[in-house]
């Protein structure tokens, strides 16, 4: 069977209404049963308003002048067709090959007109439009990221207090000009907590309880407001967005997912959800916001607005800019777009992605929302190098990160599946309120979970010094003799370090558990920061343990070769950085792009090897339990038609085993190149829901001629009914170039649809191995492929058939594939 559409009503809503007939059409009526005119494909394909005033011409004669000008005429007609509006149905897959061919014809038409001044200007505009578009996308992504950072920081601090001198300043900005700033918690006299503001003091059980209640109420307010805005104005603004971005970049159509309302609501609700203290991050949603900017701005350039395949090149560059502004890592953003989300990534897209990410990060640095000399919070400067023997604990962190990644993926997917299949999914606002309330009540008592996760990661990445007074740096520095020389001595851990270790362990367990239930609720929710916070806490604990072991056993092997009693050789902050990368790698299965993001994020260029060891260890361990990352898992859970290029198909089935129809199925719906009437075609369109129809010589021979798309056929027949005089239900429909004549020499009124037929559709034989079929669908981006045997049409294979077959072969539920 041919590929079915998502729903009949949806298809009907998406097909454009044909133009009305010309006003003067009624003045030239002739007998309906024979005519010397016929409707050409050029007129039927043109669905713009100009078609309403198109004059029908007599058929072209086969003379030498027409033959000489036929090529130029075809090029003009093809260029007009390529510039015509083209709209795919919602929840359908684009035709990559057709769209790229349309762009090639458009480009050839532009090159032929470069001889004139207007043509040269047009060609120059076309050449520069891509660079102008990525420039605008980079500017928009940088401005949006800065606005989100400023708003989320201010709202997060609002849960704890307010700046009395200027309420619009967050805590760090409020304390910039004060001399009594406490650098442990960045508080000062200008910053006033809610208990001190209302009760006059912030010490004692009463003020503590009041601050606890105020914190929970602010968190609930922010979370429920975010959920309400998402539900009412932009349902697509929830979640991370990366699974859907991956699916869209693979060629899937999700209307309004990258629209203006989604952009606005996602930016607003991201600030609220981060400020609510939920166990989520803003990095994934920033990729979604950047892609929204790319999609909205692409409509200003016909080169991208009228071609879905070309538009995806712009979206790939926007995704790179989104990661660039999220982490201050432009190169990492490019690699993330290439490795993780992009499906089609030509070389020119690489250059434009580089430029787009560069502009976005430059704008973010120019605005400087963090108020420091760095783009991000996690910049580190370690004075102690790492040693070869430390690769063992780094690899151990990778193993732990891989195991945690597997547990998190399975737990989160199980909870999301339960939400989808139970009544819980009908009450998204109540679920958000429950998660936010539980998070606030459990997070407030622990100082490492009370504040922003980004600030926690920054504290865990920092190296300690005798000037630090926090619990994490409570060392006995009595033997600090050469601090001024630039190196720190080895010191024993004090009681504050032990207390901080217990709090960090509880914080890691709490954040890991809460993230399982938070990722997937109906608010913008990223995954990078919570995973990094869990990994950083575990890494810091391991780093402190190795540090104290080196202090106690500095004379024993292997520490005797690297450590001395008077100089520090272990940096716990480095272990936190490696642990953060390990857990994030175990959850997302990112490799190269994650290494680059981490060293751009921290400035730790000297620590690439530890990061590589931990990330590869995490990936190997996690892949031992399944190669599916969290984003791929959510793609499969939602039933999106995504063919992962990283997966291998190793089964021995053949194309004939999965093609439609099988023996028990109804026969394949086809068109014959001659012998069908307008009524026959309209009946076929009315009674079927297929995306296209094969064209055969006859029903008996089933010799394949080509393939016609449903949309083209519907519009052409409708236009012929309205625009061509004499076309009735019994008028013949022809898919050939020849014209039948009656004995009197007249050409009967008919509809010739020769140019609708794709004469070179992708086809395979029924004995072709499925491994080859899967690779064709992956690498060529096919929607359908015809199956033949000795030139006879046997059936058709759609992308949905391939995905369902892969699901069956991997012991998954094939009914989870909902779309085309």
Secondary structure, 3 states (H helix, E strand, C coil): CCCECCCHHHHHHHCCCCCCCCHHHHHHCCCCCCCCCCECHHHHHCCCHHHHHCCCCCCCCCCHHHHHHHHHHHHHHHHHHHHCCCCCCCCCECCHHHHHHHHHHHHHHHHHCCCCHHHHHHHHHHHHHHHHHHHHHHHHHHHHHHHHHHHHHHHHHHCCEEECCCCCCCHHHHCCCCCCCECCCCECCCEEEHHHHHHCCCCCHHHHHHHHHHHHHHHHHHHHHHHHHHHHHCHHHCECCHHHHHHHHCCECCCCCCCHHHHHHHHHHHHHHHHCCCCCECHHHHHHHHHHHHHHHHCCCHHHHCCHHHHHHHHHHHHHHHHHHHHCCHHHHHHHHHHHHCCCCCHHHHHHHHHHHHHHHHHHHHHCCCCCCCCCCCCCCCCCCCCHHHHHHHHHHHHHHHHHHHHHHHHHHHHHHHHHHCHHHHCHHHHHHHHHHHHHHHHCCCHHHHCCHHHHHHHHHCCCCCCCCCHHHCEECCCCCCHHHCCCCCCEECHHHHHHHHHHHHHHHHHHHHHHHHCCCCCECECHHHHHHHHHHHHHHHHHHHHHHHHHCCCCCCHHHCCECCECCCCHHHHHHHHHHHHHHHHHCCCHHHHHHHHHHHCCHHHHHHHHHHHHHHHHHHHCCCCCCHHHHHHHHHCCCCCCCCCCCCCCCEHHHHCECCCCCCCCCEEECCCEEHHHHHHHHHHCCECEEEEECCCCCCEEEEEEEHHHHHHHHHHHHHHCCCCCCCCEEECCCCCCECCCCCECCEEECHHHCECCCCEEECCCEHHHHHHHHHHHCCCEEEEEECCEEEEEEEHHHHHHHHHHHCCCCHHHCCCC
